[in-house]
Amino acid sequence: MRQKFPDNLIIAGHKDFGLISQLENKILLAVGGLDRLRQDFPIMMRHIIDSVVDAPRTGRRVYDELEKTEKTYIGTRVEIELRAYLGFPKGKLDLLIDGLDVDIKHTMGDGWMIPREAIDKPCILVAADEESARCYLGLIVASMDYLTKGTNQDAKRSISAEGFKHIRWLLEAEPYPANFWRNIPADTIQAIFAGKSGNERIVTLFTAIQGMPISRDIVQAVAKQKDYMKRLRANGGARDILAKDSIILLSGTYHNDLIMRLGLPICTAEESISKRLVSENEKALARQNGFPVP
């Protein structure tokens, strides 16, 4: 996705201002306001992409490894999940908002393809950029004035450079959770997955990657076992093995107070984080919270 957009022209007096404002107000009312949208939408995009990559079952880790048909399916998933999130019914197009048929267009690239049936109709534009971990949500009326003259083999037109001026952005370059594996060195990934058992791979994961929240989905992808959460527990699991090396494994469900006191990033209930204890003060804090560190 382009890094800088032209100045937006959707202001009072613009021919689309009334319609775009009507849709924007209905959308924000449906989700509970802009702050809630900013909270929910980025997480939705991360979930959609990761669910199609499906690392635990396929062994793939990034969007670039998907087949062409799967990349197309991400757009379908966006339509389905966004419609469910907004709570609007399906009309002749993807959504029916306040009696208006609205299409949903998604891209992982730099532009959107508008089909003939959506021309002159309002569209919700969705984009995600895995490289920068930024997502976008905008509104446009797909007027011919905003589209390229040429079409592709499906008779679809893309939004022109001029057309970008007529997009009303609800979320523009909004950060969303980055793909976990994208910035992990290749040799580290190789070492993690070289382990012969689930325990061994989990221990290598939390030894090599400390101080970073790690989700259950990542744990499942690494453990490659149905009972993957057992790998995190004591009584023979990774937590006991890590403790022998003065590394504690903390849960966002049970240990956020200790996580904060150790100066680590806060974890959600779906995340865990590890840290090697260096100072006697850190070890004392861990012991006070029931961790049997040496």
Number of C-alpha atoms within 10 A of each C-alpha: 19 9 8 8 13 12 10 13 17 20 14 10 9 10 12 19 17 14 14 21 16 12 19 19 12 16 19 16 12 14 15 11 13 16 10 11 19 16 12 14 19 22 13 17 24 18 13 17 22 19 14 18 23 17 18 19 11 10 14 16 19 18 17 11 12 15 11 9 8 15 18 14 15 21 19 15 17 21 21 15 14 20 17 12 15 18 15 17 12 17 14 11 15 21 24 17 18 11 8 15 18 24 27 23 23 22 20 18 12 12 19 20 18 23 17 13 11 20 18 14 17 21 25 25 21 23 24 25 19 21 11 14 16 21 23 23 23 19 24 27 25 25 16 14 13 22 22 17 11 9 14 10 6 10 11 18 22 19 23 16 14 13 21 18 16 25 27 24 17 18 18 15 20 16 17 23 15 16 18 15 12 13 9 12 9 11 8 14 15 10 13 22 20 12 17 10 14 23 21 19 22 28 25 21 24 27 19 15 17 17 18 17 22 22 17 15 17 18 23 20 21 25 28 19 16 9 10 19 13 17 22 24 15 15 11 12 18 24 25 21 19 23 19 12 13 18 24 26 25 21 23 20 12 11 17 19 11 19 22 12 10 16 9 17 13 19 21 14 14 13 19 26 23 24 22 18 20 10 8 9 11 16 20 13 15 17 13 11 12 8 20 15 17 11
